[in-house]
Amino acid sequence: MLGKTRTSVAAALCCTVLGAGVTGCGADKLDKLDDWDPLASTTQTPTATRTAAAPISGTEKITVAGRSVNVSCSGDPEKDGPVVMLIAGAGDGLDKLAALQKTLSERNRVCSYDRLGAGASDQPEGPQDFASTGEILTGVLDRVAGDRPVVLAGHSLGGLIAARYAPDHQDRVKGLVLMDATPSTMLDDITKAIPESATGPAAELRAQNLAVFKGQNPEKLVITDGKVRSAGDIPVEVIQHGQPYLAAVPKYGPRLEKAWAEGQRKWLALSSAGKLSTAKNSGHYIYVDQPDVAVQAIERVAEQAAR
């Protein structure tokens, strides 16, 4: 997605900023599942012939705003409490979240989906912004959650999307878990941390990521900076990585780590009930490196949201 880089450090930073499933980011660990596959579809009935209230079990294509969107749901549809919606990072499809979804579905109703341009969903017709991405998310939630409350749990870019969505949908979103979410001012952070005068791998990273933020990515999503807005007093857990691998970027690594950490702290402004924690043994993929940390945070927020 972000183009081939010459160093593992370059790949690591690209992964960190947008969550692309590239070498060194730990996504390969997610392929080693046991015998359960939340993506294995049951007999798929065309969406138009299904009853609106019929719960999705496994994977199904639904139509949102005229586009086909790939959705997976598991767990007891009659289970009380909010529906947990998992949102992957850029470059990842819902299959990357399968292990996390499996564990969470033992106690919760859990769904995930592929955004336009990702996984098995349709390609976007043109450039997207947070509003159009939010429109797709709303359509998915209408189908899988109906009037039930929702907890959004997003990784990397998925966390940024969840955090931008929640303030405008406080009637529906009753909890947030942000797993090393892309900071709200990442574009500005990159340009300040890696100056235009930089050379070598750092310069390549800067150019790649600026291009991606301008919409040169499979989702055609233009990623703009913005202030963190309040989503009310809902429970919010922000989990940041504890392994400072960004510091390995020659010369500019410490700046990048500092900017990333500050970006995680800024997310606390989402709620008066925000909490920041560090997954000490994790890189960017917290739900892979320390899945128990991700599971416990999501279950805590879901329990609080149900009260």
N, C-alpha and C positions, 0 to 999 in steps of 0.2 A: 504493500500500500504506500509506504513512504519511500520506496526506492531502496536499492541495495546500498549498504554502507560498507566501508572498508574495515571498520573496527567493531569489536563487540561493544565497546563503549557507545558508539553511535547507535547501534541497535537498541541498547539499553535505554538511552534517552528517548528515542522515538517511541519505544514501548511505553515509557513512563508518561510522556506528555499525552498521548492519545490512546494508549492501551492496545496497540496493534499486536497481533499474535505473532511476534517475530522470535527468532532464535535468541535464547538467553532469558526470555521473559517467563519461563516456567509453564507455558501453556501445554507443553507436551505431557506434563504430568496428568492433565485432565483427561487424556485419552485412555488412561489405565483405570477404567471403571470395572465394577464387578459384573453382575449379570443383569443389571437394570438399565433400561434406556428410556428416559422420559420422552425421547424424540420418536420412539417407535410408534407409529400411528396405528390407531385402531382403524376399522373400516371407515374410510373418510367419506362422509356424506357431503355433497355440495352445500356450501353455506346457505344458499338461498332456500334450500328445502328443510333446513333445520329449524326447530322451535327456538325462539330467541333465548328462552330460559335454559335450554339444554346445556349442561356443563360440558366443557371440553376435557377429554381424557386422552393424554398423549399429545400428539402433534396434529394440528389442523391449520389449513389455510383459511383465513377469513378476509373479507373485503372491507377495506377502510378507505374512504375518500377515493373510491374507484381503483384502488391498488390492492394487490394480493399481499397479505402479511402473514408470515409464518409464526404461529403461536404454539407454545407448549404449556400444559397445565397438569398438575399432579397433586395428590393429597385429597382427602375427603372433601367433596364439594359442599357437604352439609356441616362441615366443621364451623363452629362459632368463631367469631373474631375476624380480623381484617384479612384480605387477600394480600399476600406478599408478591410484589412484582419485581423480579430481578432484571437489571438492565446492564448489559455487557458494555465493555469498553470498545473503542473503535477497532476495527479489524477482527473483532470476535463476533461469532454468532451465538445463538442460544445454546448450541451444543457445548460450548466452553463452560457453561454454567451447570451442566447436567449433574455433576457430582454434588455440588452445593444444593441444587434443587432436590435431589434425591434425599439428602439428609434432612432438609427443612420440611419436606412433605410428610415426614413421619408424624409431625405435630401440627402442621399448618397447611392451608390451601395455598399453593405456590404456582406462579406462572412466570413465563419469560417469553420474549419475542425477538424477532429479527427486525431491526429498523430497515427502512428502504435503503437498498444498496448493500445490505449485509445479509449473510447467510442465504436462506432460501426465499426471502421476500423479493418483491419486484424491485427493479431499479427505479430510482427517482426520475421523474420526467424532466426535471431541470434543477437548478440550484435550490438548496434547502436552507432554512434558517431555524432558529429555535422555535419559532411560532409554528412552522409547518411540521417540524419533528414532534412538537407537542400535540398537534392535531392528530397525528397518527397514534400517539400514546393514548390520547383521550378515546379514540375509537376502539383501541384494544381493551382499555379498561371498561368501557361500556359493555363489551362482549363478555369479558371474563369475570368482572366483578359486579356489574350492574349497580345497584344502590349501596353495595357494601363498602365499608371503609377500606382504604388501601395503605399499605406500607411500601414505599419505594426503596429498593436497595440497589444502588448503582456502583459500578467499578469504573474508575478512570473517567473517560468521557461520559459513560453512563451515569456516573455520579453527578457530573456537571449538568447533564440534561435533567436529572431528577431534581436537583437543587434549583434550577431555573423554572421548572414546572410547578413545584409545590406552592410557592407564594400565590399563584393565580388560581389554585384549585384547592383552597383550604377546606372546602366543603367535602372533599373526597380524600385527600392525602392526610392521613392522621399519624404518620411517622416516617422518618428518613434514616437510612444508614448509608453513609458515604465511605466507600473503601478506596482510599488513596485517590480521591476524586481530583480530576484536573482542576486546578485553581481557577477562580473567577477572573483573574487578571493574567492568565498564562501568556497571552500574546505579548503584553507589556513586559512580563517577567523575562521572557526569552530574549527580547531585544535589549534589555538592560543587562542581563547576565552575560550574554554573548554579544559583544559589540560588532558593529559592521566591519571593523578593522580586523576581526579575528581571521585566522588562517587554519588550514588543515581540517581535521575531523570536526572541530567545533564550528568552523564556518559552514561546513556541509550540513551539520545538524541545524544550524540557524536557518539556512536557506530552505531545507526540506520542510521544517516545521512551519515556517512562515507561509510556504506554499500550501501546506495542508490546511492551515487556518483560513486561508483565502478560498477554500472550497475544492482544492485539488486532491480529493479523496473519493473513494467509492460511493460514499453517501452524498457527495456533492454538498456537504454541509459547511456553510460559512460560519466559523466559530469566532464570535466577537467577545471582547471583554465586557464586563458589566459589574455593577455593584451587587453585593449580597443583600437580598431583600428578605424581610421577615416572612416566615410561614406560620406565624403565631406562636403558641406555646406547646406545640407538638414535641414529642420526644425525638431527639436527633442525636445520633451517634456518628462521630467522625473518627475514622481509624486511619492513621498514617503509617507508612512503612518505617521499619526500624533499622534496616540495613542500608546505610548511606551510600549506595552504589553510584549515585550521581556524582559523588565526590571524586570518582575515578576519571571524570572527563578532564582532560589536560587543561590546566590553568583556570578554567571557569567552573569546575565541578563544585567547589564550596559555595559559590554564589547561587548555583542552581539548587543545591540542597537547602540553602537558607530561604530562597524564594518559595520553594515547594512547601517547606514547613510553615512559613508565614501564611501561605495560601490555605493550608489546612486549618489554621487557627481562625482565619477569616470566616470560614464556614459556620462557626459557632454563632454568628449573627443571624443565622436562619431562625433560631428559636431561643426563647428564654430558658428552655430546658435542654440546651445543647451540651454535649459531652465529648471531649477529645481524648483519645487513647492512642497508644503506640503498639503496633505488633512488632515486638522486639526482634523476632527472628525472621521477619518477612521482607522481601523485596516488594516490587510493585504489585504482584499478584498475591494479595493477602489471602484471598479465599482458596488459594492453592497451597501456599507455604504454611499457613496456619489456619486451616479451615475451621477449627474449633473457635477461634477468635471471631470469625465472620458469623458463624452459626449462632453463637451465644449473643452477639450484639443484635442480630436480626430478631432472634426470639425474644430478647428483652424488650425491644421496641414494639414488637407485635403484641406482647402481653400488656404493655402500657397503653397502647392504642386501643385495646379492647375494653379498657375500663370506662 
